[in-house]
Amino acid sequence: MAKSRNNLLGVGGQRKKLSRADQQGAGSARGADRKAAEDKKQELVRKMRERAEAQAAATAEQTGEPTAEQGGEQGASPAQG
């Protein structure tokens, strides 16, 4: 006898069990926690970018190369019209 492929029990993941507060619309602190974590991540990324830019500027000053802020884009070709 061939295998039955009509039984799809367990396919598609599981649903999250909702608490009474979630069912009534009060929600949990989960959404707020996610928002706080996302805010922390964005702040960390911003700080890391600032440090990288400051380090690149310091390196460029030591080598005497112009930085992108000073208008010295490397590899840029003049526009032809």
N, C-alpha and C positions, 0 to 999 in steps of 0.2 A: 504494500500500500504506500502511496506517495505521501510525502510530508504535506501537511496543510499549511499554506502560506496566508490563510485568512485571519489567523490569530495575531493581532498586532498589540497584544498586551505588553506594556512596558516600553513601547516605542515612543520616542518624543520627549523623554525627560520626565521630571517630576514637578508637581506644582508645590509651591511654598504654602505651608499651612498658615492660615491667617488667624491672628488672635482676635478676641472679641473687640478690642479697641480698633484694630485694623478694619474689621468688618463694619463697624459703626462709623468709620471715617475719621476717628481720632488719630489713627496712625501711630507709629512707634517712633522712637528716636533714630531709627535706622536711616531715614532720609536725611535728617540733620547731621548724622555722623558722616554720611557720604559727602555732603556738602562741605563740612569742615575739613575732611581729608582732601578733597579736591582743592580747596583754598590753600591748604598747607603745601600741596604739591606745586601749585602755580607760583606761590611765593618762593619756594625752593628753586624752581626753574629760573625765576627772574634773578634771584641772587647769583646763581651759577653763571648765568649769561653775563651779568655785570662784572663778575670776577674774571671771566674769560676775556671780555673786552678790555678790561683794565690791564690784564696780563699781556694781551696782544699789543696794546698801545705801549706798554713799558718795553717790550721786546723790540718793537719798531723804533722806539726812541734810541735804544742802545745801538741798533744796527744802522740807524739813519734812514730807514725806509718810511715813506709817507703812509699813513693809515687811511682806511676808507673814509673816516670822518674828515680827513684833511684833503680829500678829493683824489687820492692816489689809488684808484682801483686797479688791481693787477689783472692782466689778461684782457682788459677791455679794449676793443678796437674802435677807432673813431667812426662815427656814423657817416655813411655815404649817401648822398641824396640826389 
